[in-house]
Amino acid sequence: MRDNVPAIATQNLTKIYRQYRSRPGVGGGLRDLLGRQHRDVVAVDRLSLNVGRGELVGYIGANGAGKSTTIKMLTGILEPTSGELRVNGYHPHRERRDFLQTVGVVFGQRSQLWWDIAVQESFRLLQRIYRIGDDDYRRDFLGETVPLLGIEDLLTVPVRKLSLGQRMRCELAAALLHRPPLLFLDEPTIGLDTVVKLRLRERLRDLNRRYATTVLLTTHDLGDIEAVCPRVVMLDRGRLLFDGSLASLRARFAGGRTLHLRYARPPDVAATLAELTRMGLRPQGASPLEVTAPLPPDGPPVAEVVRRAAAHGEVEDVEVRQPSVESVVAAIYGEPTSLASAAGSGNAAGSPAT
């Protein structure tokens, strides 16, 4: 890995696919021989993105947003149509031999393991490819990664006999074998049960703490994003829609936190609602024992709100609720007005992606 460079740096990165159309019938086939019809589809549209070393970044978006196309360009599988791209200081497509020594990749729908041989033989081949010493292989990989992912009993099993969840655990182990400084994970938790997901999340955090491993994680299981990634990058139809912290994402698209008060006995509801309103809160509703109100970002501290609300009745329970990432993403992609508003600052949605 080259020194003093960001893990990922792109400038106006663009990928355009040409899709050919077939005309119906024999006559249409003959006309296609003379001149085929086509249209250009913009999968990634002028994406500028920088990821520093040691960052944990969640890369999210609806199906067709251009996430997988971006990952394929970042890993050298696809060549960009235009724009600038550096990963660990390398041109991924032009300098593949040196570049691939610095990254690990997991595609949920692809395999890097050999289908008909035992899992451990695939690992041995990868050990030789990445030039990992036997001592490091036994200590770091067999001694740490393999037990963490719970695949000790799978090492002698041919890959074709593994279940989907078992194979994905082995794929993750293979990507971590050479302890890459940059790890691309594209839908890595497909087929994994809850226990293995928790182990994977902890392993990713541990790699980041111990070795400053940079992770770019693309997944539809947004619980992985919440558990691992402080930073979120959201793509929509090939263009950058959001880049910032999870807290900023929630505040921008879901209105931030909500305060929920439960009283031991029925309070003076009218007085409580009036008190919250005076503090700048807008109560969403109340029942005989409960009051709910959104907390504005620039409002008074929660302790002050509770103290003043408790003056009108005995507060039994206080809960501050944060919107889940799932609800935020659903709000963005379920409401065209939200999407258009978010994109209005110069990241307006472009052509459809693939």
C-alpha positions in Angstrom: 0.0 0.0 0.0 1.4 3.4 -1.0 2.0 5.9 1.8 0.3 9.2 2.6 -2.7 8.6 0.3 -6.4 8.0 1.2 -7.9 4.6 1.0 -10.4 5.6 -1.7 -10.4 8.8 -3.8 -12.7 9.3 -6.7 -13.4 12.5 -8.8 -16.4 12.6 -11.1 -16.3 8.8 -11.4 -18.8 7.7 -14.1 -19.8 4.3 -15.6 -22.2 4.1 -18.6 -23.5 0.8 -20.0 -24.7 0.5 -23.5 -27.9 -1.7 -23.8 -28.8 -3.0 -27.2 -32.5 -3.5 -28.1 -33.7 -6.4 -30.3 -36.6 -5.7 -32.7 -39.3 -8.4 -32.9 -39.7 -10.9 -35.7 -37.6 -12.1 -38.6 -37.7 -8.7 -40.2 -36.6 -7.1 -37.0 -33.7 -9.5 -36.8 -32.6 -8.7 -40.3 -32.8 -4.9 -39.5 -30.7 -5.5 -36.4 -28.0 -7.1 -38.6 -27.7 -3.8 -40.5 -27.9 -1.5 -37.5 -28.7 -2.3 -33.9 -30.7 0.1 -31.7 -29.3 0.9 -28.3 -29.5 3.3 -25.3 -26.9 4.4 -22.8 -27.7 3.7 -19.1 -25.8 5.7 -16.5 -25.0 3.4 -13.6 -22.7 5.8 -11.7 -22.9 9.5 -12.4 -20.0 11.8 -11.5 -19.3 10.3 -8.1 -16.8 12.2 -6.0 -15.9 10.3 -2.8 -13.0 10.2 -0.4 -12.5 7.6 2.3 -9.6 8.0 4.7 -7.5 5.2 6.1 -9.2 3.4 9.0 -12.7 4.6 8.3 -15.7 2.3 8.6 -18.2 3.3 5.9 -21.6 2.0 5.1 -22.5 2.3 1.4 -26.3 2.1 1.0 -29.1 2.7 -1.5 -32.1 1.1 -3.2 -31.7 -1.7 -5.7 -30.3 -0.3 -8.9 -28.7 2.7 -7.2 -25.3 1.8 -8.6 -23.6 0.4 -5.4 -22.3 -2.8 -6.9 -21.1 -1.1 -10.0 -19.1 1.3 -7.8 -17.6 -1.6 -5.9 -16.6 -3.3 -9.2 -14.8 -0.2 -10.4 -13.1 0.3 -7.0 -11.8 -3.3 -7.1 -10.7 -3.2 -10.8 -13.3 -5.5 -12.2 -14.8 -2.8 -14.3 -13.1 0.1 -16.0 -14.7 3.5 -15.5 -16.2 5.3 -18.5 -14.7 8.6 -17.2 -13.4 10.3 -14.1 -10.5 9.8 -11.7 -10.0 6.8 -9.4 -7.4 5.8 -6.9 -7.6 3.0 -4.3 -4.7 2.7 -1.9 -2.8 4.9 -4.3 -3.3 2.5 -7.2 -5.3 2.6 -10.4 -7.3 -0.6 -9.7 -7.8 -1.5 -13.4 -4.3 -0.7 -14.6 -2.2 -1.9 -11.7 -4.1 -5.0 -10.7 -1.1 -7.2 -9.7 0.1 -4.8 -7.0 -3.3 -3.4 -6.1 -4.9 -6.7 -5.3 -2.3 -7.4 -2.6 -3.8 -4.4 -0.6 -7.5 -5.3 -0.6 -9.9 -8.0 0.4 -13.3 -8.5 -1.3 -16.4 -10.4 -0.6 -19.3 -10.5 -3.0 -22.4 -12.1 -1.6 -23.3 -13.6 -5.0 -19.7 -14.6 -6.1 -17.2 -17.1 -4.7 -13.4 -16.9 -4.4 -13.2 -20.6 -3.2 -12.6 -23.5 -5.5 -15.9 -25.5 -5.8 -14.7 -29.1 -5.7 -11.8 -29.1 -3.2 -11.8 -28.8 0.6 -12.1 -25.4 2.1 -8.6 -25.6 3.7 -7.1 -26.3 0.3 -8.6 -23.1 -1.0 -7.1 -21.3 2.0 -3.7 -22.8 1.3 -3.8 -21.7 -2.3 -4.7 -18.2 -1.2 -1.9 -18.3 1.3 0.6 -18.9 -1.5 -1.0 -16.3 -3.7 -0.7 -13.6 -1.0 2.7 -14.9 0.1 1.7 -15.4 3.8 4.3 -17.2 5.9 3.4 -20.4 7.6 3.8 -19.0 11.1 1.5 -16.0 10.4 -1.0 -18.3 8.6 -1.2 -20.6 11.7 -1.2 -17.9 14.3 -3.3 -15.2 12.8 -5.6 -17.0 10.4 -6.1 -20.5 11.8 -5.7 -19.3 15.4 -7.9 -16.2 15.3 -10.0 -15.8 12.1 -11.1 -19.4 11.7 -12.4 -19.8 15.3 -14.0 -16.4 15.3 -16.2 -17.3 12.3 -16.8 -20.8 13.6 -15.6 -22.7 10.6 -13.1 -25.2 12.2 -15.3 -28.1 11.4 -15.7 -27.0 7.7 -12.1 -27.0 6.7 -12.1 -30.5 5.3 -15.5 -30.2 3.5 -15.6 -29.5 -0.2 -17.1 -26.1 -1.0 -19.9 -27.5 -3.1 -21.2 -29.4 0.0 -21.5 -26.3 2.2 -24.8 -24.5 2.9 -25.1 -20.9 1.9 -24.4 -19.6 5.4 -21.4 -21.9 5.8 -20.0 -20.9 2.5 -20.4 -17.2 3.3 -18.4 -17.6 6.5 -15.6 -19.3 4.6 -15.7 -16.5 2.0 -15.3 -13.9 4.7 -12.4 -15.9 6.2 -10.7 -16.0 2.7 -11.1 -12.2 2.3 -9.4 -11.7 5.7 -6.6 -14.2 5.2 -3.9 -11.7 4.2 -5.2 -9.0 6.7 -5.8 -6.4 3.9 -5.6 -2.7 4.8 -8.9 -2.1 2.8 -11.8 -4.5 2.9 -14.8 -4.4 0.4 -17.9 -6.2 1.6 -20.7 -6.3 -0.9 -23.8 -8.0 0.7 -21.5 -10.2 2.9 -24.2 -11.4 5.4 -26.5 -13.2 3.0 -27.5 -16.5 4.6 -25.8 -15.8 7.9 -27.6 -16.5 11.2 -27.8 -13.9 14.0 -25.0 -15.3 16.0 -22.5 -15.3 13.1 -23.6 -11.8 12.1 -22.8 -10.6 15.6 -19.4 -12.3 15.4 -18.7 -10.8 12.0 -19.5 -7.3 13.3 -17.2 -7.7 16.3 -14.4 -9.0 14.0 -14.7 -6.0 11.7 -14.6 -3.6 14.7 -11.7 -5.5 16.1 -9.8 -5.4 12.8 -10.4 -1.7 12.7 -9.2 -1.1 16.2 -6.1 -3.2 16.0 -4.9 -2.7 12.4 -6.8 0.5 11.3 -8.4 -1.7 8.6 -10.6 0.4 6.3 -14.0 -1.1 5.5 -16.5 -0.2 2.8 -19.7 -2.2 3.6 -22.6 -2.5 1.2 -25.6 -4.4 2.6 -29.4 -4.4 2.7 -29.2 -5.6 6.4 -29.0 -2.1 7.8 -28.4 -3.5 11.3 -24.9 -4.2 10.1 -24.5 -0.5 9.2 -25.7 0.6 12.5 -23.5 -1.8 14.4 -20.3 -1.2 12.4 -20.2 2.1 10.4 -20.2 5.6 11.9 -20.2 7.1 8.4 -22.9 6.5 5.8 -22.7 7.2 2.1 -26.1 6.9 0.2 -26.4 6.6 -3.5 -29.5 7.1 -5.6 -29.7 6.4 -9.3 -26.0 6.7 -9.7 -25.5 10.0 -7.8 -24.4 10.8 -4.3 -27.4 11.6 -2.2 -25.9 11.7 1.3 -22.5 11.5 2.9 -22.2 11.9 6.7 -22.7 10.4 10.1 -25.6 8.2 11.1 -26.8 10.9 13.5 -26.9 13.4 10.6 -28.8 11.0 8.4 -31.4 10.5 11.0 -31.7 14.2 11.7 -31.9 15.2 8.1 -34.4 12.6 6.9 -36.3 11.3 10.0 -36.6 14.3 12.3 -34.2 13.2 15.0 -35.0 11.8 18.4 -38.4 11.4 20.1 -39.1 11.7 23.8 -41.6 9.3 25.3 -42.8 9.9 28.9 -44.9 7.4 30.9 -46.5 8.6 34.1 -47.3 6.6 37.3 -50.7 8.3 37.6 -52.7 10.3 35.1 -51.1 13.8 34.9 -52.6 17.1 34.0 -52.3 16.4 30.3 -53.3 19.9 29.1 -50.7 21.5 31.4 -48.0 19.0 30.3 -48.6 19.6 26.6 -48.6 23.3 27.1 -45.3 23.1 29.0 -43.7 21.1 26.2 -44.9 23.6 23.7 -43.4 26.5 25.6 -40.0 24.7 25.4 -40.3 24.5 21.6 -41.4 20.8 21.4 -44.4 19.8 19.3 -46.2 16.9 21.1 -47.5 14.3 18.7 -50.2 13.0 21.1 -51.0 11.9 24.6 -52.9 9.1 26.3 -54.0 9.0 30.0 -50.5 7.9 31.1 -48.2 8.7 28.1 -46.9 11.7 26.3 -44.7 11.7 23.1 -42.9 14.6 21.5 -40.0 15.0 19.0 -36.8 16.6 20.4 -35.6 19.5 18.2 -31.8 19.5 17.6 -31.5 23.0 19.1 -34.0 22.4 21.9 -33.4 22.2 25.7 -31.5 19.3 27.3 -33.6 16.2 27.9 -33.1 16.4 31.7 -34.6 19.9 31.6 -37.6 18.7 29.5 -38.2 15.8 31.9 -37.9 18.1 35.0 -40.5 20.5 33.7 -42.8 17.8 32.5 -42.6 16.1 35.9 -44.0 19.2 37.6 -47.5 18.1 36.2 -47.4 14.5 37.3 -45.1 11.7 38.6 -42.9 10.4 35.7 -42.5 6.7 35.9 -40.4 6.0 32.8 -38.4 8.1 30.3 -37.4 6.8 26.9 -35.5 8.7 24.1 -36.1 6.9 20.8 -33.9 7.2 17.8 -35.3 6.3 14.3 -33.7 3.2 12.9 -31.7 3.3 9.7 -34.3 1.1 8.1 -37.1 3.7 8.8 -34.9 6.5 7.5 -34.1 4.7 4.3 -37.7 3.7 3.9 -38.7 7.4 4.4 -36.2 8.6 1.8 -37.1 6.0 -1.0 -40.8 5.9 -0.1 -41.3 9.6 -0.4 -40.4 11.2 -3.8 -40.6 14.7 -2.2 -38.0 13.8 0.4 -35.7 12.5 -2.3 -36.1 15.5 -4.6 -35.5 17.9 -1.7 -32.4 16.1 -0.6 -31.0 16.0 -4.1 -31.8 19.7 -4.8 -28.5 21.0 -3.5 -26.6 19.8 -6.6 -26.8 16.0 -6.2 -30.0 15.7 -8.2 -31.0 12.2 -9.4 -29.7 11.4 -12.8 -30.4 8.6 -15.3 -31.4 5.2 -14.1 -28.7 2.9 -12.9 -28.2 -0.8 -13.3 
